[in-house]
Amino acid sequence: MELRDYQLTAINQGAGILQKYRLLYLAFQTRTGKTLIALNIAKGFNNVLFVTKKKAIESILHDYKLGEFTYTLTVINYESVHKVNGIFDLIILDEAHSLGAFPKPCKRVKDLQRLTVNKPIIFLSATPSPESWSQLFHQMYLSGYSPFHHNNFYKWAKDYVNITKKYIYNKEMNDYGDANKVMIWQIIKHLFLIKTQEDAGFKIEVEERVLTVQMPGNLKSIISRLMKDKVYVDDKFSIVADTAVKTMQKVHQLSSGTVIDDNGYQIISDYKSRYLSEWVNGRKVVIFYKFKSEFELLKIAFPNWTDNAFTFQSSKDLIFLGQFQSAREGIRLDSAEAIIFFNIDFSFLSYEQARNRIASFERADKAILYWLFSDIGIERRIYRALMKKEDYTLKYFNHDRISIRTEMESQGTSKRLAFD
């Protein structure tokens, strides 16, 4: 396995940091090879535990075999950590930002603590603190070698966070999101190695194209009624949207033809999946979806689907179907001709990480991301927020809801547009 110069440098530097401080954070952007770097640094240990997402396990084991490493490696997903027994002399935590919940630690942190205390740890993440620098506390808290000497988040927050107030459902709560990143960075920067795709020599950029398909009249009517009456009931569906949050969620679901109603996941229209099936026509593409019912639609439209990234990479004619939250991290999909977002997630992090699945050093042709929007749905509004590197929140929706309802009631005049 041939490593690039910057990877060899990172291995040497990282091994030194880990030996000195017992902690190392590889904050390398997607597709820059941080997994390979970590596996090579681990050559100085005997029994290594690698914790990652379930979909990434096969790829990590493949890299381990290719590297012909002699140490013992156990690879497990976060949801199965509680099943792990044994003593490890190094822990590698992939997508470590997923451990950053605050003010209380998440279940993953609680499950890992028995394995990580007083053990050297390598953290891997392209986005160590995607929402707030407060997310770094519980990542470091896993180790007895944390540079922070506070035994809980609340004590730490008194020193590093500007604590303000926020209201959730009219209940006042402390907001710990405004952490002092300058102070925090001074404490932790000696543990970090950082590499961007540009630093690593990536020349391929992802070109984005917005694609539009006309929404059926019955969906427009349902959305319009729901936004006006806060409920829609007929002989098939019972949809309740009695709060602003629920309204935003239901409009989001319905814009792509499905909904979660009182009876569970429901499919109302396959207009988007039919449109895609006509265009794909043998092309090798990745399709990201948001909801379970969208997955069901896509499986029907693409019988040659797979959700195994490793299988997809080596195939010639498979379609990869991936859910945003579960497939946006830790997997490689750069053998695809294009990525298609069947629906659009509210999260900027989901967009950024899913987008990067198609980038790689080896890619010779242009990487293309297609957004598939209904002509008058909510997707375009969400898109505008993401392009500002912001999440689409209730604040945005409250601003947009009048225009969305007006468009639905007018039934729309846009014509169906082609992909290319």
N, C-alpha and C positions, 0 to 999 in steps of 0.2 A: 504494500500500500504506500503510494508516493505522497508525501506531505509537501505542502507549499512552504515557502520560506517564512512567511509570517506565522504559519502554524508551528513550525519548528522553534521559532523565537518565543512564541507564547508557551510552548511546552517547557522550555528552559526557565522562562521567567515565572511561570505559574508554579512549577515545582519548588522554586526558591521561596515564593510567597507562602505556599502551603507548609513547607518545612519550618519556616520561621514563625508563622502566625497561626498555623493549624486551620486556617480558613482561606478560601480562595473564591472570588466571584468572577466568573467569565461572562462579562456583559457584551457578548458578541452578537451582532445582528444575524437574523435568519439566513441560513445557507452558507455561513462563513466557516462552518466546521468545528463548532465548539464541542460537539460530542466526541469527535476524533481526538481533539486536544485533551479532553478530560480522560479518555481511555488510555492515552499515552502517558499522561502524568501518573495514572494509577499503576504504572509498571513498578513503582517503588513500594508497592504494598502487596499483601498476600491474599486477603479476602475482602472483596469489594462489593458493596451494595449500591445498585443504580436504580433510583426511583424515578419513574416517568409516567407518561400517559399510556393507557393500554394500547392505543393504535401505534405507538412508537416502538414497542418492545421488539418486534420482529426485525426492524431496521437496525436497532442497537446491537442485537445479537449477531446480525450479519456483519456489522463492522468489527465486532469483537473477534469473530472467526477469521475475517480477512487479515486482521492485524496480527494473528498468531500469537496473542498474548498468553502468558503462562500463568498469570494469577487467576484465582477463582472469582468468577463474576456471577452475581445473582441480580437479575433484572426483574423488577416488580412494578406494578402500577400502584398509584397512590391509594386507590380504594381497597387494595389487598395487603397493605403494609401491616395491618394487625395480625396477619397470618404468619409473618416472617419470624423465625427463631434463629438464633445463632449470634456469634460475636464477629463483628466486622471491624477492620482496621482503617477503612475509608468509606465515607458515604458520599455519593454523587446525587444531587437533587436537581433534576431537570425541570424546566419551566418553574423555577423557584418562586417567581412572583405569585404563583397560586397559593403560596403559604402566607401571604401578607395581610390577611384579614385583620381588622382592628375595629374597636378597641379590645375585643375579646379574641383569643386565638381560635382558629378554625379547627375542625376535627382532624385534618391532616397533621397539623402541628402536634396535637395531643397524641395521635397515633405514633408519630415519629420520635417523640422525645426519649422514649426508653432505648432507642437504638442510636441516637445521635449525641447524647450527652457525653462530653469529654472525648469525642471522636473528631478527627479531622474531616472537614466537609468541603466539597466543591459545589458551589451553586452555579447553575446555568440558566441564563435568561437573556433574551434580547431586550426585555423591558422590565428591569428590576423593580421599578415603582411606577407603573403605568398611570395610576390615578392620584397617588399621594406619596410623598416620601415617608409618611407614617407606615407604609407597607413594609419598610425594611426592618422594623423592630422585631417582629415575630420570626422573620427569616433568621436573623442573627441569634435570636433568643433560643433557637434549637441547640445551640452549642454552648459548652462551658467556656469557650474561648471568645465569646461575643465581646466586641469592643465597647458595648454598652453595659454598664454595671448596675442596671436596674432590674429588680426581680419581677416587675410587671409593667404593662404598657402605661397604666395611669401615672405611675411615678416618673416614667420616662417622658411622658407627654408634658409634665410640668416644666421640664427643662428644654424640650425641643419643639413644642407645638404651641401655636397661638390658638387657644381653645375659644371657640365662639359658640353661638347657639343656632340651632336649626329647628324647623317644625316639620314633623311627619304626622299626617292625619291629625293636625291641630294639637299635637303633643310636643312640648318643648324638650329638646335633647341637646346634649353637648355635641359639637362638631369638631372632630380631631383631624380634619383633612389638611389644615394649613400648617404643615410642618416646616421648620426652618432648614431648608436644604443646604444652605451654606454651612451652618453649624454641623449638620449631620455628615456632610461630605468630608469635612475636616477630620472627623472621627473614623470614617470607614474607607477613605480613598486608598489607603495602602494595601487594601485587600482586593482591589479591582484591577482587572485587565479589560480594556474596552477596544472594540474593533467594529467599525462600520463596514457596510458592503463596499462603499467607495474606497476606504482604506485597504480593503482586501483585494481590490482590483476588479470588482464587478463592473462590467461595461453594459450589461443588459438592463434596460429599464422596461417597466411594464406599461404598455399603452392601454388606456382605458377608453371604452366606448359605451355610450348609453343607448340602449335598445328599447323600443317601445311597442307594446301590443295593446290593442283596443280591449277594454274591459267589457264583458257582457252586460247587457241591460239589467238582468236580474241582480247581479252583484251591486251595481250602482244603486238600485232601489233599496236593497237591504241596508247598505251603508247609510244612505240618506235617512231612512226610517230610524235606524238605530241611533244616529246622532241627534235626531229630533226628539224621539220618544224615550230613548235610553233602554229600549227593549224591542226585540223583534221576535214574533212568535207566529209560526204557521204549522201545517201538519207534519213538517219534517224537522224544523229547527226551533230551538228555544234559546235565544241569545239575550243575555242581560248585560247591560253596561251602565250600571247605576252610579259609577264614579268616573271622574276624569281619567284616571289611570286605566280603568277597564275599557273605557271608550277608545283610548289610544291603542291599547292592545288588540281589541277586536277589529278596529279599522285596519290595523297593520296585518292581521291574519287574513281578513276578507279580501284585501287588495290582491292577494295571490291565489284566491279561490278556495281557501279553507277557513275553518273556524273551530275553536274549542267552545262548545256550548254545554248545556246542562247534562248532555248525554255523552260528553267526551269529544274526541277528535272527529270532525266532520268534513267531508269533501263536498263543496258546492259546485265548483267548476274546474275543469281541467284545461282551461283556455291557454294558460302559460305552458304547461307541459306538452300539449299538442303542438304548439308553436315551435318549441325547442326540438321535438322529435323530427319535424319536417326539415329543420335547418341542419342539425348535426350530421345526418346522412353519412355515417362511417367515419367521421372525424373523431380523434381521440381527445376528449375534453374532460375537465373537472367541473362538477356542478355542486355548489354549496347551497344548502337549504337551511331554513330556520326551524320549521315545525314538523312534528312526526307525520302529520297527514300529508305534508308536502313530499316527504320521503316515499309514502305510499303511491302518490301520483307519479313520481319520477321512476319508481321501479316498474310501473306499468308501461310508461313511455319508453324506457330503455331496458329491455330484458337482459342486455349484456352488461349490466351494472356490477360494480364491486365496491365495497367500502374498505378494502384492504389496500393500503397505499403501496406496500411492497409488491403485491401482485400486479397492481396497475402499472407500476414503473416498468416492469419487464414485458408487459403485454403490448399488442399492436392495435387492438380494436375494442378494448374495454372502456366503459364510462365510469369514472369515479364519482360516487355520491357521498358527500360529507356534510355533516351538520356543523354549523359554525363553531359552537363551543367545543365540541369534541375533536374536530379535525383541523382546527386553525393552527395548532401548535405541534411541533415535534415530528412532523412527517415531511417527506419529500415527494413532490408531484410534478417535477420539472420536465418530465417526458411528455406532458400534455401539450397539445397545440394551443389551448386557451383555457381560461377559467371563466365560468359563468356563475354569477350570483343570481340564483332563481328568486330569492327574496333578499332583503337587506336587513342586517342586524342593527339595533340601536347603538351598539358599542363601536367606537372608533378602533379599539384594540382588536376586535374581531375582524374588522375590515383590513387593518394593517397587516395582521399576521396571516390571514387567509390569502391576501394578495401576494405575500412573499413566498407562498408555497411553490410558485411556478418559476422562481428565479434560481439560477445556478451559474457556476463558472463555465460549464460545458455547453450551455445553450448557445446555438449558433443563430437561430431565427428570432424574430421579434416575439416577445411575450405579450399576450393580449388578455385583458380582463373585460368581459362583457357584463354590464348591468342590465337585467331584464325588468323593466318597469311596466306597470299598467299606465295607460295614458293619463288617467286623472286620479290615481290613488295617492297614498301617502309616501310611497317610496322616494319620489323625487325630493320631497321635503327633508326626509332623513338623509338623503345623499348630500344635500347642501350643508347640513350640519357636519357630516363626516369630513367633507372637504375643508372645513375649518379646523379639523382635528379635534372635534368635540363630539360628545355623545348626544344622541337625540333624546331630549328629556321632556317632561311634562310642560316645562316652560315653553319649549318650542311648539309643542302640540297645541297648547292653548292659544298661541299666536296664529296657528295654521288652521284651526278647526272650522272657522267660518268659511274660508276659501275652499276647503275640502268639501264641505256640505253644499256650497253653492255649485261647485263643479258637478257633484253627484246629481243634484236636482235638475241641472240643465241637460243631463244625460251625455254630455261631452260631444265634441264634433271632430276629434282627432281621427285620422285614418291610420290603419295599421302600417307600421314601418318595417322595412327589411333590415336584416342584420348587417349586411355589408354595403 
